[in-house]
Amino acid sequence: MAFAEHYYPGFEQKWRPALDHIAQRSGIYSLLIMRSTPTHMMAVVSAGPGRETYHPGDAGPKSVNPGCHKLYCEQVVNDRQPLHVPDAASDPEWLGNEDLVQFGLGTYLGYPIEAPDGEILGTICALHSAPFDFDAGEPSLSESLRQLKADIEADLATSAA
């Protein structure tokens, strides 16, 4: 089943409370569920203080667009693997990243969201302006994101059935 750019109608309303809860508990600046398109990464759900930075529907251009640097979420989608960037400002690979350059967000943790057919639809991710211990606390932010990723994928499987 092909999913719309926003996954499915009502997706944002369904998942925003969980993201809001995790953001509030962890103190992270921005939690996002992103959707991958061929040319952009689009915010679908936004939580945390960064909700005013990233609005649902906002899209960042991928590196396939001339003059654009690779996005953190773009790499997660392309590699089909989680990505942790502890400090983009000290990592030559990420110095031109839009989140760092435009918003000062150089700490990133993201996980791919997979459709039932194996397609990587997007990501669930966290961004912060300073170093952040994603493994602190119980449950940790990384554990919470992995669990929410699993819940979303299970929901998508039910939606596709």
ZAMARGU-4260 file (C-alpha; in steps of 0.2 Angstrom, whole numbers, plus 5000, padded with zeros to 4 digits):
<rodrens>
0) 5000/5000/5000 | 5007/5017/4995 | 5006/5030/5010 | 5003/5048/5007 | 5017/5061/5012
5) 5009/5062/5029 | 5008/5043/5031 | 4989/5043/5033 | 4975/5055/5038 | 4975/5058/5057
10) 4993/5052/5059 | 4999/5068/5066 | 4985/5069/5079 | 4987/5051/5084 | 5006/5052/5087
15) 5008/5070/5093 | 5003/5066/5112 | 5016/5052/5113 | 5030/5064/5106 | 5025/5078/5117
20) 5026/5067/5132 | 5043/5060/5127 | 5050/5078/5123 | 5043/5085/5140 | 5051/5071/5150
25) 5068/5071/5142 | 5070/5089/5139 | 5076/5087/5121 | 5074/5103/5110 | 5065/5094/5095
30) 5057/5077/5092 | 5051/5074/5074 | 5043/5061/5064 | 5048/5064/5046 | 5042/5058/5029
35) 5054/5055/5015 | 5050/5061/4998 | 5062/5059/4983 | 5068/5077/4985 | 5064/5082/5003
40) 5062/5077/5021 | 5046/5083/5027 | 5040/5086/5045 | 5024/5076/5049 | 5024/5078/5068
45) 5034/5090/5079 | 5036/5091/5098 | 5046/5100/5111 | 5052/5118/5111 | 5058/5116/5093
50) 5039/5114/5088 | 5040/5132/5083 | 5056/5128/5072 | 5049/5113/5063 | 5030/5114/5058
55) 5021/5099/5050 | 5023/5101/5032 | 5039/5110/5033 | 5052/5102/5021 | 5071/5102/5020
60) 5079/5099/5003 | 5089/5083/5001 | 5106/5083/4994 | 5099/5077/4977 | 5095/5096/4975
65) 5109/5106/4968 | 5119/5115/4981 | 5111/5106/4996 | 5120/5097/5009 | 5115/5080/5015
70) 5102/5080/5029 | 5104/5069/5045 | 5087/5060/5041 | 5091/5058/5023 | 5106/5047/5028
75) 5095/5037/5040 | 5083/5034/5025 | 5097/5030/5013 | 5107/5019/5024 | 5091/5011/5032
80) 5101/5012/5049 | 5100/5023/5065 | 5111/5038/5065 | 5119/5047/5080 | 5128/5063/5077
85) 5135/5069/5094 | 5142/5086/5088 | 5140/5091/5070 | 5150/5106/5072 | 5166/5096/5075
90) 5162/5083/5061 | 5167/5088/5044 | 5154/5077/5036 | 5140/5087/5044 | 5147/5105/5044
95) 5135/5110/5030 | 5120/5102/5037 | 5104/5113/5036 | 5099/5109/5054 | 5116/5115/5061
100) 5118/5130/5049 | 5101/5137/5050 | 5095/5132/5068 | 5111/5128/5077 | 5105/5110/5080
105) 5121/5099/5079 | 5116/5084/5090 | 5105/5071/5082 | 5098/5054/5085 | 5087/5046/5072
110) 5079/5029/5067 | 5071/5024/5051 | 5052/5020/5050 | 5049/5005/5039 | 5033/5001/5030
115) 5026/4983/5030 | 5033/4981/5013 | 5051/4986/5018 | 5051/5003/5011 | 5059/5016/5022
120) 5046/5029/5024 | 5055/5042/5035 | 5062/5044/5052 | 5059/5047/5070 | 5072/5059/5077
125) 5078/5070/5090 | 5088/5086/5088 | 5097/5097/5101 | 5109/5112/5101 | 5121/5105/5114
130) 5128/5088/5118 | 5114/5077/5124 | 5115/5060/5133 | 5102/5050/5124 | 5105/5035/5135
135) 5102/5044/5152 | 5086/5041/5162 | 5074/5027/5163 | 5067/5024/5150 | 5081/5034/5141
140) 5076/5045/5126 | 5084/5032/5114 | 5074/5018/5122 | 5058/5029/5120 | 5061/5033/5102
145) 5065/5014/5098 | 5048/5009/5106 | 5038/5023/5098 | 5046/5018/5081 | 5040/5000/5084
150) 5023/5006/5089 | 5022/5017/5073 | 5028/5002/5062 | 5015/4991/5070 | 5001/5004/5067
155) 5007/5006/5049 | 5006/4987/5047 | 4988/4987/5053 | 4984/5002/5042 | 4990/4993/5027
160) 4981/4977/5030
</rodrens>
